[in-house]
Amino acid sequence: MNNIYEPKFVKQLFNQMSGSYERMNYITSFGFSIRWRRQFLNKLGKSNENLSVIDLLSGLGENWTYLKQNFPNSNFSALDFSEEMIAHSKNKANKVFRNQLNLLCENILQSNLESDFFDVVSCAYGLKTFNSQQLEILAKEVSRILKPNGKFSFVEVSKPRNKILYSVYKFYLGKMIPVLGKLFLGNPNDYKMLWVYTENFENCNRVKEIFEKHHLKVNIESYFYGCATGIHGEKMK
């Protein structure tokens, strides 16, 4: 198998899934992805101030409506390195932000984002595609681009610790989702990777430890008995 954490491989995978990824997130999480998305974004709080907000690994822009609601007077950016995800998200960008979104096609691990610039960083369902070394780079970049006291929040589908729930989840994601992918959405091999990444990732415990090494105050959250986990916190002064 290819190195599944190689950026070229990950980009190709998400380019191929771009037309159906939002639906697949909904299906793979039994519909909970929307609820988890709202919950993890609420960790950032709400503000009517003119802040600088960026959505990393922004995919199809699923976070944007909530971000706009929570930070109505802010300036927004979004970053993803999948050209097809960017292309498919432009209509949503125009609808939610009325052409006022700075939409960037860049790799967050090698970005040109300005240092000490953002008040808020969000990211949904992208952590699992990074290995430990890449998570170190990601944490360093989040710390670099955030202003002191700037806030961040991440969420990721995870392996539940309950053995019964894990068995059901493994069967559903590992076996049923590729079948659904083949029937309705395209190449089943693409959707097999969602479980491969999830099983390797496990949960956000390791992410918390890595982020704490980079001048970030980190809290960890568990959603629906560990079917998703997240981190949130702020950059220390």
Buried (B, 14 or more C-beta within 10 A) or exposed (E): EEEBBEBEBBBBBBBBBBBBBBEBBBBBBEEBBEEBBBBBBEBBEEBEEEBBBBBBBBBBBBBBBBBBEBBEEBBBBBBBBBEBBBEBBEEBBEEBBEEEBEBBEBEBBEBEBEEEBBBBBBBBBBBBBBEEEBBBBBBBBBBBBBBEEBBBBBBBBBBBEEEEBBEEBBEBBBEEBBEBBBEEBBEBEBBBBBBBBBBEBBBBEEBBBBBBEBBBBBEBBBBBEBBBBBBBBBBEE
